[in-house]
Amino acid sequence: MSTYLTRRRVVVTGVGAVTDLGPDAATMWSRLVEGQSGIGPITAFEQGEEWTVTIAGEVRDWNAEQLIDHRELKRMDRFSALGMVAAHEACIDAGFDPNQGDPYRHGVAVGSGIGGILTIEHGHAKLLQTGPRKISPFTVPKLMVNACAGNISIRYNLRGANTATATACATGGHAIGTAYLYIQRGDADVMIAGGAEAAISPLCVGSFAAMKALSTRNDDPTKASRPFDRDRDGFVLSEGGAVLFLEEEHRARTRGAKIYAELCGFGSSGDAGHIAAPDEQGAGAAQAMKNAVRDAQINFDQVDYINAHGTSTPLGDAAEVRAVQNLFGDHARKLVMSSTKSMMGHALGAAGGIESVISALSVYHNVVPPTINLDHPDDGFDLDFAAHTAQERPVHYALNNTFGFGGHNVTLVFAKYRE
């Protein structure tokens, strides 16, 4: 039988994350389970009284120079550095030696929703201040959305598939889904996949604030992100990088690798509606989940946990809840759906990578992280959101939803690994 007609199994053997909850995946996970928040006042740039939003989820306690030479780091935007450090952690966790095996069977799919916006803003300011002759020749290689994927490929000699998606907040999910397909159909044996974002900049914060998309709960940052709560008033912008080390199952089992979970389903769809608002009934979200569950070859009543997109926006939360209620029927009230953005904010293109790491760890540890700040669920939101406290329970199948501006919808299915 042709390789392309054989569904090869794909497993997660390494995880890496740099987020506002910590410099590595283990720290992030422990703080999530404890219900801690990483959101605080913005320190990335100065803000005056005219700023209506002064909070974000900044990555603080990390040191990129432990991995990346300072000269190389100067030629890299912050988003690329975040993704590089996350990739390094995932490779170490998986026990990956880039000098072993066929590099043409090893690939990378790491995207970004916005890319090097910090480099763009700095370069534009330099242009206005000193003219075109003073613009850095590294500006374009730093700002490219594919720069993170390219840098990871170079460092780890990944000569196979090398791609970067850019589908707004669905980016990380699309990147992981794409990597899954490469391995599943036989085009790769190993893929480093996820997302990276560093968009806590004057232009991005100001632009999202102008759209009235951000929470203005500046006086109480840790309470600002309130998915599914009736008093939510917008999302909290954050940043980070997170990747999964994906591997063909037989290869992983043969070398005795630790397997966190199996990635067994990928579904996507388009709303084909508003450029920034979701379908009000969640039709596109429901279709992505339906496609993913079908791809995983499971039934809806086998799903134990949904890591929600759950950004804390009035329209987005309502659409996702309706989608789950309509699609899962009676089982919707038996599963658990939580939003870890309540603790971490929304890292845009990195969110799918971060929440895929969380979903894989949830399956591995049989723990559902909580939705904090959920004091008063909105009308009709009658699901189990793991309000305030993590839940220890069997997690055989977990869905991760990521939805983005432009009507992009992605759902991934992670399963408890069985030989």
PLY file of the C-alpha trace (Angstrom):
ply
format ascii 1.0
element vertex 419
property float x
property float y
property float z
element edge 418
property int vertex1
property int vertex2
end_header
0.00 0.00 0.00
1.23 3.50 -0.76
2.61 5.48 2.17
0.17 8.24 1.33
-2.78 5.90 1.87
-1.53 4.78 5.28
-2.38 6.86 8.35
0.79 6.89 10.38
0.27 7.66 14.06
1.67 10.91 15.49
2.71 11.32 19.12
3.97 14.15 21.34
7.37 13.30 22.83
8.53 16.77 23.87
7.04 20.07 24.99
8.47 23.56 25.34
6.91 26.83 26.43
8.01 30.33 27.39
5.05 32.29 28.75
3.96 34.89 31.26
3.57 32.01 33.73
7.19 30.94 33.49
10.27 30.25 31.36
9.50 26.59 30.74
6.59 24.19 30.29
6.86 22.61 33.76
6.68 25.95 35.56
3.78 27.07 33.38
1.88 23.86 34.07
2.32 23.94 37.85
1.20 27.57 38.03
-1.78 26.87 35.80
-2.96 24.02 37.98
-2.63 26.30 41.02
-4.78 28.94 39.29
-2.10 31.63 39.22
-2.23 34.58 36.83
0.65 35.96 34.78
-1.05 39.26 33.92
0.27 42.57 35.25
1.13 46.17 34.34
2.87 46.75 31.01
6.62 47.36 31.37
7.59 46.84 27.70
7.06 50.52 26.86
6.12 53.73 28.64
2.48 54.75 28.76
0.94 58.10 29.62
-2.51 59.07 30.80
-3.91 58.79 27.28
-3.56 54.99 27.32
-6.81 53.22 28.12
-5.13 49.79 28.44
-2.06 49.40 30.64
-1.98 45.64 31.38
-0.70 42.58 29.54
0.78 39.13 30.03
4.49 39.80 29.60
7.22 37.14 29.60
9.50 38.31 32.38
11.73 35.65 33.98
13.63 34.24 31.03
17.11 34.57 29.61
17.43 33.98 25.87
21.22 34.40 26.00
21.50 31.06 27.78
20.73 29.52 24.40
21.32 32.22 21.79
24.60 34.13 21.45
24.03 37.83 22.13
25.28 38.77 18.66
22.84 36.34 17.08
20.10 37.57 19.40
20.56 41.14 18.13
19.68 39.85 14.66
16.46 38.23 15.87
13.09 39.73 16.81
11.76 38.91 20.26
9.08 36.59 18.83
11.74 34.45 17.14
13.78 34.26 20.34
10.73 33.12 22.31
10.04 30.39 19.78
13.70 29.33 19.66
13.91 28.88 23.42
10.65 26.90 23.45
11.92 24.70 20.63
15.16 24.05 22.51
13.23 22.91 25.57
11.05 20.59 23.47
14.08 19.06 21.75
15.84 18.44 25.07
12.63 17.01 26.53
12.28 14.63 23.58
15.94 13.61 23.65
16.40 14.79 20.07
19.89 14.68 18.60
19.92 16.61 15.31
23.07 14.76 14.28
21.25 11.43 14.32
18.89 10.29 11.58
18.07 11.72 8.19
17.76 15.53 8.41
15.53 15.48 5.33
12.96 13.60 7.45
13.04 16.26 10.17
11.03 19.46 9.79
9.55 22.53 11.41
6.18 24.30 11.29
6.18 27.32 13.60
4.08 30.36 12.79
3.24 33.79 14.12
0.13 35.89 13.80
1.94 39.20 13.52
5.65 38.39 13.38
8.33 40.99 14.03
6.15 43.95 14.91
8.75 45.22 17.40
11.31 45.29 14.59
8.85 47.04 12.28
8.08 49.76 14.82
11.75 50.26 15.65
12.72 50.35 11.98
10.04 52.88 11.14
11.09 55.11 14.01
14.71 54.90 12.81
13.65 55.83 9.29
11.82 58.93 10.50
14.62 59.96 12.86
17.74 59.40 10.77
16.68 58.54 7.21
16.94 55.38 5.10
20.74 55.03 5.27
20.58 54.15 8.98
18.06 51.31 8.67
19.53 48.01 9.84
20.23 45.47 7.08
18.82 42.84 9.45
15.37 44.46 9.51
13.70 42.20 6.94
15.24 38.92 8.22
14.05 39.88 11.72
10.49 40.93 10.91
9.52 38.03 8.62
6.68 35.87 9.97
8.71 32.81 8.91
11.87 33.98 10.71
11.28 31.82 13.77
10.76 28.66 11.72
13.82 29.47 9.63
16.04 30.02 12.66
14.85 26.78 14.28
15.55 24.90 11.05
19.08 26.28 10.89
19.94 25.54 14.53
18.69 21.96 14.46
19.65 21.07 10.87
16.04 20.43 9.91
16.20 19.94 6.16
12.71 18.53 5.67
9.45 20.48 5.63
10.06 24.07 6.73
6.91 26.18 6.91
5.27 29.00 8.83
1.57 29.73 9.05
0.00 33.13 9.69
-3.72 32.81 10.44
-4.04 35.30 13.28
-4.99 33.61 16.55
-5.43 30.23 14.82
-1.78 30.21 13.73
-0.38 27.80 16.32
-3.20 25.34 15.73
-2.74 25.44 11.97
1.03 24.94 12.32
0.60 21.88 14.53
-2.12 20.49 12.27
0.10 20.95 9.23
2.99 19.19 10.97
0.66 16.35 11.94
-0.32 15.85 8.30
3.33 15.80 7.17
4.09 12.94 9.56
0.78 11.16 9.08
1.15 10.88 5.31
4.85 9.93 5.42
6.60 13.14 4.41
8.38 13.50 7.78
9.28 11.47 10.85
9.87 14.41 13.20
8.32 17.89 13.28
8.84 20.80 15.66
5.53 22.65 15.59
3.81 25.55 17.33
3.69 29.33 17.48
5.50 32.41 18.75
4.35 35.98 19.33
5.74 39.17 20.83
3.19 41.88 20.10
3.09 43.88 23.33
4.03 47.04 21.46
2.59 50.55 21.29
1.01 49.97 17.89
-0.55 46.61 18.76
-1.84 47.60 22.18
-3.12 50.90 20.81
-4.78 49.24 17.82
-6.54 46.52 19.79
-7.62 49.14 22.31
-9.04 51.29 19.50
-11.12 48.27 18.44
-12.35 48.03 22.06
-11.20 44.42 22.03
-9.07 44.66 25.20
-10.07 44.62 28.84
-9.68 47.98 30.57
-9.63 46.49 34.07
-6.25 48.14 34.65
-6.67 48.48 38.41
-6.95 44.72 38.93
-4.83 42.95 36.26
-5.14 39.38 37.55
-8.94 39.69 37.42
-9.07 41.23 33.94
-9.28 38.07 31.83
-12.70 36.59 32.61
-13.74 34.04 29.98
-17.44 33.07 30.13
-18.12 35.52 32.97
-20.97 37.99 32.52
-18.65 40.88 33.53
-15.97 40.19 30.92
-14.99 43.25 28.91
-12.37 42.03 26.45
-9.19 40.00 26.20
-5.78 40.67 27.73
-2.89 40.72 25.25
0.04 38.45 26.09
3.11 36.99 24.44
5.09 33.77 24.36
6.38 30.83 22.41
5.37 27.17 22.62
6.02 24.08 20.53
5.38 20.37 20.47
7.96 17.83 19.41
5.90 15.57 17.17
7.13 12.17 16.12
5.98 9.13 14.19
4.69 6.66 16.77
6.75 3.62 15.81
9.95 5.65 15.83
9.14 7.04 19.27
8.20 3.66 20.71
11.27 1.96 19.25
13.64 4.39 20.93
11.76 4.24 24.24
10.65 7.87 24.25
8.30 9.29 26.85
4.98 9.89 25.10
2.75 12.62 26.51
-0.18 12.05 24.18
-1.16 11.05 20.70
-2.22 13.77 18.27
-4.99 12.00 16.42
-7.29 14.63 14.94
-7.14 17.93 13.03
-10.09 19.93 11.76
-10.41 23.39 10.28
-13.03 25.66 8.76
-13.75 29.23 7.70
-16.54 31.49 8.92
-16.66 33.44 5.64
-18.30 36.28 7.54
-16.85 39.28 9.35
-13.09 39.96 9.24
-12.86 40.34 13.02
-16.06 38.94 14.57
-16.99 35.26 14.82
-20.13 33.67 13.46
-22.65 34.43 16.21
-23.95 30.86 16.36
-20.46 29.41 16.26
-21.12 27.50 13.03
-17.50 27.67 11.89
-16.19 26.65 15.31
-18.60 23.73 15.39
-17.51 22.60 11.93
-13.83 22.62 12.93
-14.60 20.51 16.01
-16.78 18.17 13.96
-14.02 17.71 11.37
-11.40 17.06 14.06
-13.51 14.48 15.90
-14.24 12.73 12.61
-10.53 12.75 11.73
-9.75 11.23 15.13
-12.27 8.48 14.41
-14.00 8.89 17.77
-17.49 9.78 18.94
-18.47 13.10 20.51
-19.31 11.40 23.81
-15.70 10.23 24.13
-14.39 13.78 24.55
-13.50 14.52 28.18
-12.00 18.01 27.97
-12.03 21.02 25.69
-9.32 23.62 26.07
-11.40 26.51 24.84
-10.34 29.41 22.69
-12.16 31.38 25.40
-10.60 34.82 25.00
-12.92 36.74 27.37
-14.67 38.70 24.63
-18.48 38.87 24.72
-19.03 37.68 21.15
-16.27 35.09 20.98
-17.12 33.31 24.23
-20.81 33.17 23.37
-20.16 31.74 19.91
-17.88 29.01 21.26
-20.32 27.99 24.00
-23.17 27.79 21.48
-21.00 25.71 19.17
-20.23 23.19 21.91
-23.82 23.05 23.10
-25.18 22.51 19.59
-22.55 20.01 18.51
-22.21 17.86 21.63
-25.86 17.90 22.73
-26.40 16.25 26.13
-22.72 15.30 26.38
-21.79 19.01 26.49
-22.79 19.03 30.16
-20.72 15.95 30.97
-17.39 17.13 29.58
-15.29 19.96 31.02
-14.35 23.08 29.05
-11.89 25.54 30.55
-10.06 28.60 29.29
-6.44 28.87 30.37
-6.41 32.38 28.88
-8.07 33.40 32.15
-4.61 33.04 33.69
-2.33 33.76 30.74
-4.15 36.23 28.53
-4.22 35.85 24.75
-0.88 35.31 22.99
-2.42 35.58 19.50
-0.44 33.38 17.10
1.32 31.61 19.96
-1.94 30.68 21.71
-2.46 27.48 19.72
1.03 26.29 20.58
0.69 27.16 24.26
-2.72 25.55 24.61
-1.67 22.46 22.68
1.14 21.97 25.20
-1.45 22.38 27.95
-3.85 19.94 26.28
-1.14 17.29 25.91
-0.14 17.73 29.56
-3.77 17.54 30.63
-4.09 14.17 28.90
-0.78 12.99 30.37
-1.51 14.07 33.97
-5.31 13.56 33.99
-5.79 17.13 35.22
-8.00 19.89 33.79
-6.67 23.40 34.49
-9.22 25.87 35.83
-10.98 28.91 34.44
-10.24 31.55 37.05
-12.27 34.73 37.55
-15.47 32.93 36.60
-17.68 34.33 39.36
-20.94 34.67 37.43
-21.32 32.58 34.24
-23.17 34.47 31.53
-26.81 33.63 30.81
-27.16 30.26 29.12
-23.57 29.23 29.84
-24.55 26.01 31.61
-21.38 23.98 31.03
-18.71 22.81 33.48
-15.94 25.40 33.06
-13.76 24.13 35.96
-14.40 27.46 37.65
-11.58 28.60 39.95
-10.16 25.14 40.70
-8.37 22.49 38.64
-10.05 19.11 38.36
-8.37 15.74 38.64
-10.25 13.42 36.32
-9.54 10.97 33.51
-8.75 12.76 30.27
-8.76 10.21 27.44
-9.49 12.74 24.70
-8.93 16.49 24.79
-9.83 19.06 22.14
-7.93 22.29 21.68
-9.76 25.13 19.91
-8.05 28.10 18.29
-10.03 30.66 16.31
-8.70 33.77 14.60
-9.60 37.05 12.92
-10.40 36.37 9.29
-12.73 33.53 10.25
-10.01 30.92 10.76
-11.03 27.97 12.97
-8.83 25.05 14.05
-9.42 22.14 16.40
-6.86 19.51 17.42
-7.57 16.24 19.22
-5.11 14.82 21.75
-5.57 11.28 23.05
-4.21 9.14 25.84
-1.44 7.09 24.24
-2.03 3.39 23.83
0.26 1.00 21.99
0 1
1 2
2 3
3 4
4 5
5 6
6 7
7 8
8 9
9 10
10 11
11 12
12 13
13 14
14 15
15 16
16 17
17 18
18 19
19 20
20 21
21 22
22 23
23 24
24 25
25 26
26 27
27 28
28 29
29 30
30 31
31 32
32 33
33 34
34 35
35 36
36 37
37 38
38 39
39 40
40 41
41 42
42 43
43 44
44 45
45 46
46 47
47 48
48 49
49 50
50 51
51 52
52 53
53 54
54 55
55 56
56 57
57 58
58 59
59 60
60 61
61 62
62 63
63 64
64 65
65 66
66 67
67 68
68 69
69 70
70 71
71 72
72 73
73 74
74 75
75 76
76 77
77 78
78 79
79 80
80 81
81 82
82 83
83 84
84 85
85 86
86 87
87 88
88 89
89 90
90 91
91 92
92 93
93 94
94 95
95 96
96 97
97 98
98 99
99 100
100 101
101 102
102 103
103 104
104 105
105 106
106 107
107 108
108 109
109 110
110 111
111 112
112 113
113 114
114 115
115 116
116 117
117 118
118 119
119 120
120 121
121 122
122 123
123 124
124 125
125 126
126 127
127 128
128 129
129 130
130 131
131 132
132 133
133 134
134 135
135 136
136 137
137 138
138 139
139 140
140 141
141 142
142 143
143 144
144 145
145 146
146 147
147 148
148 149
149 150
150 151
151 152
152 153
153 154
154 155
155 156
156 157
157 158
158 159
159 160
160 161
161 162
162 163
163 164
164 165
165 166
166 167
167 168
168 169
169 170
170 171
171 172
172 173
173 174
174 175
175 176
176 177
177 178
178 179
179 180
180 181
181 182
182 183
183 184
184 185
185 186
186 187
187 188
188 189
189 190
190 191
191 192
192 193
193 194
194 195
195 196
196 197
197 198
198 199
199 200
200 201
201 202
202 203
203 204
204 205
205 206
206 207
207 208
208 209
209 210
210 211
211 212
212 213
213 214
214 215
215 216
216 217
217 218
218 219
219 220
220 221
221 222
222 223
223 224
224 225
225 226
226 227
227 228
228 229
229 230
230 231
231 232
232 233
233 234
234 235
235 236
236 237
237 238
238 239
239 240
240 241
241 242
242 243
243 244
244 245
245 246
246 247
247 248
248 249
249 250
250 251
251 252
252 253
253 254
254 255
255 256
256 257
257 258
258 259
259 260
260 261
261 262
262 263
263 264
264 265
265 266
266 267
267 268
268 269
269 270
270 271
271 272
272 273
273 274
274 275
275 276
276 277
277 278
278 279
279 280
280 281
281 282
282 283
283 284
284 285
285 286
286 287
287 288
288 289
289 290
290 291
291 292
292 293
293 294
294 295
295 296
296 297
297 298
298 299
299 300
300 301
301 302
302 303
303 304
304 305
305 306
306 307
307 308
308 309
309 310
310 311
311 312
312 313
313 314
314 315
315 316
316 317
317 318
318 319
319 320
320 321
321 322
322 323
323 324
324 325
325 326
326 327
327 328
328 329
329 330
330 331
331 332
332 333
333 334
334 335
335 336
336 337
337 338
338 339
339 340
340 341
341 342
342 343
343 344
344 345
345 346
346 347
347 348
348 349
349 350
350 351
351 352
352 353
353 354
354 355
355 356
356 357
357 358
358 359
359 360
360 361
361 362
362 363
363 364
364 365
365 366
366 367
367 368
368 369
369 370
370 371
371 372
372 373
373 374
374 375
375 376
376 377
377 378
378 379
379 380
380 381
381 382
382 383
383 384
384 385
385 386
386 387
387 388
388 389
389 390
390 391
391 392
392 393
393 394
394 395
395 396
396 397
397 398
398 399
399 400
400 401
401 402
402 403
403 404
404 405
405 406
406 407
407 408
408 409
409 410
410 411
411 412
412 413
413 414
414 415
415 416
416 417
417 418
